C-alpha cells in the first residue's frame, strides 16, 4: 500500500509551516520568471540562479500581494499569475541592479610602466 502526503508540516513552537506542491510550484515558476526577466532586462543579478529565484519570488509576491493590478487578463499556471509575476520580477531585477551596481568589482586594465 502506497501512501503519499499532500504536504509536509513543520511546527516550531506555535509557528506552523506547510510545504506542499503549491509552494514548490510557486518557487519553480518564480525561478523561471526570474531567469526570463534577466534575459529581457539584459542584466544578471548577483548570486546567479539563486538571485533570479529570489527576484522572481519577490516580484511575484510584489505584483500579486502588494500591488494589485486589476483589469489585466493574466495567464495562471498552478495558481501563479505569470504576466504579473514577470512584470514584478523585471521591476525587482531593475531595483536590484540599481542598488548593487557599485558593489561589483570592476576589472581595470593593467598598464605596465
C-alpha positions in Angstrom: 0.0 0.0 0.0 1.4 3.4 -1.1 0.6 6.4 1.0 1.5 9.9 -0.3 1.3 13.0 1.7 -0.1 16.2 0.1 2.1 18.4 2.3 4.9 18.4 4.9 4.1 20.4 8.0 6.9 21.8 10.2 6.0 23.0 13.7 8.4 25.0 15.8 6.7 26.4 18.9 3.4 27.9 17.8 4.6 28.5 14.2 3.5 26.0 11.6 4.9 26.0 8.1 3.4 23.9 5.4 5.4 22.9 2.3 3.2 21.4 -0.4 3.1 21.1 -4.1 1.7 24.6 -4.4 4.8 26.2 -2.7 7.2 24.1 -4.7 5.5 25.1 -8.0 5.4 28.7 -6.8 9.2 28.7 -6.4 9.8 26.8 -9.7 7.6 29.3 -11.6 9.3 32.2 -9.8 12.7 30.8 -10.8 11.7 30.6 -14.5 10.1 34.0 -14.4 13.3 35.4 -12.8 15.5 33.9 -15.5 13.2 35.2 -18.3 13.2 38.7 -16.6 17.0 38.6 -16.6 17.1 38.0 -20.3 14.5 40.7 -21.0 16.3 43.3 -18.9 19.8 42.3 -20.0 21.3 42.4 -16.5 22.4 39.5 -14.4 21.5 39.6 -10.7 24.1 38.7 -8.1 24.1 35.1 -6.8 23.3 33.6 -10.2 20.2 31.3 -10.3 19.6 31.8 -6.6 19.4 35.6 -7.2 17.0 35.0 -10.1 14.8 32.8 -7.8 14.8 35.5 -5.1 14.0 38.2 -7.6 11.2 36.1 -9.1 9.7 35.2 -5.8 9.7 38.8 -4.6 8.5 40.0 -7.9 5.5 37.6 -8.0 4.7 38.4 -4.4 5.0 42.2 -5.1 2.7 42.1 -8.0 0.1 39.8 -6.5 0.0 40.8 -2.8 1.4 44.3 -2.5 0.5 46.0 -5.9 -2.8 44.6 -7.1 -3.4 45.5 -10.8 -6.9 44.6 -11.9 -8.4 44.7 -15.4 -5.5 42.9 -17.0 -6.0 39.4 -18.3 -3.4 37.1 -16.9 -2.2 33.5 -17.5 -2.4 31.4 -14.4 -0.3 28.3 -14.0 -0.7 26.3 -10.8 -2.4 29.4 -9.3 0.6 31.7 -10.1 -0.1 34.7 -12.4 2.7 34.6 -15.0 2.4 38.0 -16.6 2.2 39.9 -13.4 5.0 37.8 -11.9 7.1 38.6 -14.9 6.5 42.4 -14.6 7.3 42.2 -10.8 10.5 40.2 -11.5 11.6 42.8 -14.1 11.0 45.6 -11.6 12.9 43.7 -8.9 15.9 43.0 -11.2 16.0 46.7 -12.1 15.9 47.8 -8.5 18.5 45.1 -7.5 20.7 46.3 -10.4 20.5 49.9 -9.3 21.3 49.0 -5.7 24.2 46.7 -6.4 25.7 48.4 -9.4 28.5 50.0 -7.4 29.3 46.9 -5.3 30.7 44.7 -8.0 34.4 44.6 -8.7 35.3 46.2 -12.0 38.2 45.0 -14.0 40.8 47.6 -14.8 43.4 47.4 -17.4 46.8 46.6 -16.2 49.3 49.1 -17.6 53.0 48.5 -17.2 55.1 51.4 -16.6 
